[in-house]
Amino acid sequence: MELTEMKQRVYDTNIELVKRGLVIYTWGNVSMIDREKGIVVIKPRGVEYDDLGPENMSVTDLEGNQLEGDLLPSVDLDIHLAIYKQFKEVGGIAHTHSTYATSWAQARCDLPVYGTTHGDHFFGNIPCTRQLNEEETASGYEKHTGDVIVETFHERGIDPMQMGAVLVAGHGPFTWGKTPEEAVEHSVILEELSHMALLTREINMEAPQLEKHILEKHYLRKYGKDAYFYQEKK
């Protein structure tokens, strides 16, 4: 893929977060990786969305060295890199501080599966990480944040491509997919699910989680080997 196309897609997906009401001011970022070329394109840090264009996107290698661009890459770059390095099928990552998903992260709670809307997109409860300790926070904060995301998935045995989202304790949501567009779609859906879950608890604090067999049916009919949810390709 040409670098100009990557920059355009990363710019467009960052702007999509604004259009969807998931970020304000300079909050949030989207990135994309080209694994063959070993490069990552990401939103620059601390710049208002209205002041950005595709040409302003930052380009780095997988060690975080800036290869192109006058603006420094997002301060969250090392979080993105940790995810890319460990989750080999991920092609794009999005991060927001959207209201409802961030509220669950601040409460340090997994987002439970209450209904089939959730099951249509994420295969189980969306995990919340542990909080970083003082040593992890003092040095290499962003890298350790990425590491704790990976740790959460490894320790719980979660497939990152069946669960394209995580809540970082006290921080906010990160989502991913095979493309940056898919990562942003997961951010939009995660925010809506987070709102639904909160309303569900307000209506009934003892609301049961969705039964496993129904969760499996809804997720696998879209993404399983015998999926039938979408139109058949001719």
C-alpha positions as CSV (number, residue, x, y, z in Angstrom):
1,M,0.0,0.0,0.0
2,E,1.2,3.5,-0.8
3,L,2.1,5.7,2.1
4,T,-0.2,8.5,0.8
5,E,-3.1,6.1,0.9
6,M,-2.3,5.1,4.5
7,K,-2.1,8.7,5.6
8,Q,-5.5,9.4,4.0
9,R,-7.1,6.4,5.7
10,V,-5.7,7.3,9.1
11,Y,-6.8,10.9,8.7
12,D,-10.3,9.9,7.6
13,T,-10.7,7.4,10.5
14,N,-9.5,9.9,13.0
15,I,-12.1,12.4,11.6
16,E,-14.7,9.7,11.8
17,L,-14.2,9.6,15.6
18,V,-15.1,13.3,15.7
19,K,-18.1,12.8,13.4
20,R,-19.4,10.1,15.7
21,G,-19.0,12.2,18.8
22,L,-16.4,10.0,20.4
23,V,-13.6,12.5,20.8
24,I,-13.3,16.3,21.5
25,Y,-10.4,18.7,21.3
26,T,-7.2,16.6,20.9
27,W,-8.6,13.4,22.6
28,G,-8.1,10.1,20.9
29,N,-6.1,8.7,18.0
30,V,-6.2,6.1,15.2
31,S,-3.3,4.3,13.7
32,M,-2.6,1.8,10.9
33,I,0.2,-0.6,10.3
34,D,1.9,-1.9,7.1
35,R,3.6,-5.1,8.3
36,E,5.4,-5.8,5.1
37,K,7.1,-2.3,5.2
38,G,7.3,-2.2,9.0
39,I,5.7,1.2,9.3
40,V,2.9,2.7,11.4
41,V,0.9,5.8,10.6
42,I,-0.7,7.6,13.5
43,K,-2.3,10.9,14.4
44,P,0.2,13.4,15.8
45,R,0.0,14.4,19.4
46,G,-1.8,17.5,20.8
47,V,-3.2,18.9,17.5
48,E,-6.8,19.9,17.1
49,Y,-8.7,17.8,14.5
50,D,-9.6,21.0,12.6
51,D,-5.9,21.7,12.1
52,L,-5.1,18.3,10.7
53,G,-4.8,17.0,7.1
54,P,-3.6,13.7,5.7
55,E,-0.2,15.2,5.2
56,N,0.2,15.8,8.9
57,M,0.0,12.1,9.9
58,S,3.1,10.8,11.6
59,V,5.0,7.8,10.3
60,T,7.2,5.6,12.5
61,D,8.8,2.2,12.4
62,L,7.8,-0.6,14.8
63,E,10.3,0.7,17.4
64,G,8.8,4.1,17.5
65,N,11.4,5.9,15.5
66,Q,9.8,8.7,13.5
67,L,10.4,8.3,9.7
68,E,8.4,11.1,8.3
69,G,6.4,14.1,9.4
70,D,7.0,17.4,11.1
71,L,4.7,16.6,14.0
72,L,5.5,14.2,16.8
73,P,3.4,11.0,16.8
74,S,0.6,10.5,19.4
75,V,1.8,10.1,22.9
76,D,0.0,6.8,22.9
77,L,2.2,5.4,20.1
78,D,3.9,2.9,22.4
79,I,0.5,1.5,23.4
80,H,-0.4,0.9,19.8
81,L,3.0,-0.6,19.1
82,A,2.7,-3.1,21.9
83,I,-0.6,-4.3,20.5
84,Y,0.7,-4.5,17.0
85,K,3.7,-6.5,18.1
86,Q,1.7,-9.1,20.1
87,F,-1.6,-9.3,18.2
88,K,-0.3,-10.2,14.7
89,E,-3.6,-9.9,12.8
90,V,-4.4,-6.4,14.0
91,G,-4.2,-3.9,11.2
92,G,-5.6,-0.7,12.8
93,I,-6.2,0.6,16.3
94,A,-8.4,3.3,17.7
95,H,-8.4,5.0,21.1
96,T,-11.0,7.4,22.6
97,H,-12.2,8.8,25.9
98,S,-15.8,8.3,24.9
99,T,-18.2,8.9,27.8
100,Y,-19.8,5.6,28.6
101,A,-16.9,3.2,27.7
102,T,-14.5,5.4,29.7
103,S,-16.9,5.4,32.7
104,W,-16.7,1.5,32.7
105,A,-12.9,1.8,32.6
106,Q,-12.9,4.3,35.4
107,A,-15.2,2.0,37.4
108,R,-12.6,-0.8,36.7
109,C,-15.3,-3.2,35.6
110,D,-15.5,-5.6,32.6
111,L,-18.3,-4.7,30.3
112,P,-20.8,-7.6,30.7
113,V,-22.7,-9.2,27.9
114,Y,-26.3,-8.4,28.6
115,G,-27.8,-8.9,25.2
116,T,-27.5,-10.1,21.6
117,T,-26.4,-6.7,20.4
118,H,-23.2,-7.2,22.3
119,G,-22.9,-10.8,21.2
120,D,-23.2,-9.7,17.5
121,H,-19.8,-8.0,17.8
122,F,-17.8,-9.1,20.8
123,F,-17.4,-12.7,21.9
124,G,-17.8,-12.3,25.6
125,N,-17.4,-9.7,28.4
126,I,-15.1,-6.9,27.3
127,P,-12.2,-7.0,29.7
128,C,-10.9,-4.3,31.9
129,T,-7.2,-4.4,32.7
130,R,-5.5,-4.2,36.1
131,Q,-4.2,-0.8,37.1
132,L,-0.5,-0.1,36.6
133,N,1.7,0.0,39.7
134,E,3.9,3.0,40.7
135,E,7.0,1.6,39.1
136,E,5.2,0.9,35.8
137,T,3.8,4.4,35.8
138,A,7.0,6.1,36.6
139,S,9.0,4.8,33.7
140,G,7.8,3.6,30.3
141,Y,4.2,4.4,31.2
142,E,2.7,4.1,27.7
143,K,4.7,0.9,26.9
144,H,3.5,-0.6,30.2
145,T,0.0,0.3,29.4
146,G,0.3,-1.6,26.1
147,D,1.9,-4.5,27.9
148,V,-0.9,-4.7,30.5
149,I,-3.5,-4.9,27.6
150,V,-1.6,-7.8,26.2
151,E,-1.2,-9.4,29.6
152,T,-4.9,-9.2,30.2
153,F,-5.7,-11.1,27.0
154,H,-3.0,-13.7,27.5
155,E,-3.9,-14.4,31.2
156,R,-7.6,-14.7,30.4
157,G,-7.1,-16.7,27.2
158,I,-9.0,-14.2,25.1
159,D,-8.7,-14.2,21.3
160,P,-7.9,-10.6,20.3
161,M,-9.6,-11.0,17.0
162,Q,-12.9,-12.2,18.7
163,M,-12.6,-9.3,21.2
164,G,-11.5,-6.2,19.4
165,A,-11.8,-4.0,22.4
166,V,-10.4,-3.5,25.9
167,L,-11.0,-1.1,28.8
168,V,-7.8,0.2,30.4
169,A,-8.4,0.7,34.1
170,G,-8.8,4.4,35.0
171,H,-8.0,5.4,31.5
172,G,-10.4,4.4,28.7
173,P,-11.1,2.2,25.7
174,F,-8.8,0.9,23.0
175,T,-10.3,-1.0,20.0
176,W,-8.8,-2.7,17.0
177,G,-9.5,-4.7,13.9
178,K,-8.0,-5.8,10.6
179,T,-8.3,-2.3,9.3
180,P,-8.4,1.2,10.9
181,E,-12.0,1.5,9.7
182,E,-12.9,-1.7,11.6
183,A,-11.2,-0.4,14.7
184,V,-13.3,2.8,14.6
185,E,-16.4,0.8,14.0
186,H,-15.6,-1.2,17.1
187,S,-15.2,2.1,19.0
188,V,-18.6,3.3,17.9
189,I,-20.3,0.0,18.9
190,L,-18.4,-0.2,22.2
191,E,-19.7,3.2,23.2
192,E,-23.3,2.2,22.4
193,L,-23.0,-1.1,24.3
194,S,-21.5,0.7,27.3
195,H,-24.5,3.0,27.4
196,M,-26.9,0.0,27.0
197,A,-25.2,-1.9,29.8
198,L,-25.5,1.1,32.2
199,L,-29.2,1.5,31.4
200,T,-29.7,-2.2,31.9
201,R,-28.2,-2.1,35.4
202,E,-30.2,1.0,36.2
203,I,-33.4,-0.9,35.3
204,N,-32.3,-4.1,37.1
205,M,-29.2,-4.3,39.1
206,E,-29.6,-8.1,39.1
207,A,-30.0,-8.4,35.3
208,P,-28.6,-11.7,34.2
209,Q,-25.9,-11.9,31.5
210,L,-26.8,-13.4,28.2
211,E,-26.8,-17.2,28.2
212,K,-23.7,-18.8,26.6
213,H,-25.6,-20.7,24.0
214,I,-27.3,-17.5,22.7
215,L,-24.0,-15.5,22.8
216,E,-22.3,-18.2,20.7
217,K,-25.2,-18.3,18.3
218,H,-25.2,-14.6,17.6
219,Y,-21.4,-14.3,17.4
220,L,-20.8,-17.4,15.3
221,R,-23.6,-16.8,12.8
222,K,-21.7,-13.7,11.8
223,Y,-18.1,-14.7,12.2
224,G,-18.0,-18.5,12.6
225,K,-16.9,-21.0,9.8
226,D,-20.6,-21.6,9.0
227,A,-21.6,-17.9,9.2
228,Y,-24.8,-17.0,7.4
229,F,-25.6,-13.5,8.7
230,Y,-24.5,-11.5,5.6
231,Q,-25.5,-11.8,1.9
232,E,-23.8,-14.6,0.1
233,K,-21.0,-13.6,-2.2
234,K,-21.8,-14.4,-5.8
